[in-house]
Amino acid sequence: MKLKQSIIVTSITLVISCASLVLMSTIVLGVSNNRIFLAGKVVDASVTVRVRSKLMWSAYANSKSTDVVTQLGKVTLTGTADTAAFRQLASWIATSTSGVIAVDNQLIVRPPIAIVL
């Protein structure tokens, strides 16, 4: 009986230790609609990848000139956009991405230079 109790206590201690390690590297930002918002390096990296992927697959956004950085769920877009509509579209794409809490759109509108021969 004492052996079983010892194994159970050891198992519970191990589970609590693992949970503590996860929580030390992750910050709970809040709970909304039964979703827990977490912030950490792994979560931020996956948000960045999702936003970049959406920008890349959009027929209207120029992903080559847009840099995406995520920190604690806040996405910052930097670089250039060909038109104001493309700038606004990039913001909408980032905002509609799962895990994004806020978007700071710092894209500068610079129309492409036309070369006349």
N, C-alpha and C positions, 0 to 999 in steps of 0.2 A: 504494500500500500504506500509506504514512504517513497519507494522508487517511482511509482506512478506520479505522485505529487511533485517529486523533484523534476521529473521530465516535463510535466505541465508547467511548472514555474519557469524552467529553463526555456521552454518554447515561447511562453508569454514574454519573457524578458527579451528574447531574440526578436520577436515581432515588434515590440516597442522600440528596440534599438534601431531596427531597419526603418520604422516609421519616422523616428527622430532624424535619421540621416537624410531622408527624403525631405522633410520639412525644413531642415537647416539650409537646403539649397533651393527651396521654393517658398515663395511668399503667396499667401492666399489674399487675393485682391478683393474678393466679395462673392456673394452668391446671388444669382438672379435667375428666375424661371427654372429653378432646379438645376442650374449649371454653376459649377464652382470655377471661378476665374483664378487661375494660377499664373504667376510670373516667375520665370527662371530662365536660365540660358537655353535649355532644351526647348521650352515652349516658345521663346522669342525666335530661336532659329527656325522652328517649324513654321511660325507665322511669316517670317521673311521669305522662306521658300514658297509658301502658298501664294503670297502677294506677287512675287517675281514670276511665278508660273502663270498666274492669271494675266499679268501684264504681257507676258510673252505670247500667250495664246489669243489675246485680244487682237482682232483685225484692225482696230482703230488706235490703239495705244502704241507708242514707240518705246519698247522696253530697252532698247540698246542704249538710249541716252538717259535712262532713269535708274538711280541707285536707291535701294531700299534698305533701311536700317530699322530694327525693332528693339526697343528697350522697355521692359516692363509692360508690354502690350501696346505701347505707343509707336506707331509707324511713322518714320520720317522719310519723305520722298525728296530727293535732290536730283539736280541735273537740268535737262532742258526738255521742253515740249514744243512741237511744231505750231500748235494753235492753242488758244485759250480753251477750246472744247476738249482737246487731248489732255490738257492739264486737269480740267474738271473730271474727265473720265477716269484718269489715274487715281484721283482722290476717291471717287465712287467705288472703283474696283477694290482699293485698299480698305475702305470703310465696310464693304460688304463681305470681307473675308473673316472667317471664323477665328476668334482669338484676338481680333483687333479692338482695342478700347478707344483709341483716339488716333487721328491722322494729322500730321503736320506737313502740309504740302508746300515745299519750298521750290517747286519746279519753276523755272524761268521760261517764259514764252519767247522763243527765238525761231522765226520762220526759216526754213531752209534757204540757203543762198542759191539763187538761180544763176547759172553760168550761160552767158550769151556768146555765141560764136559768130 
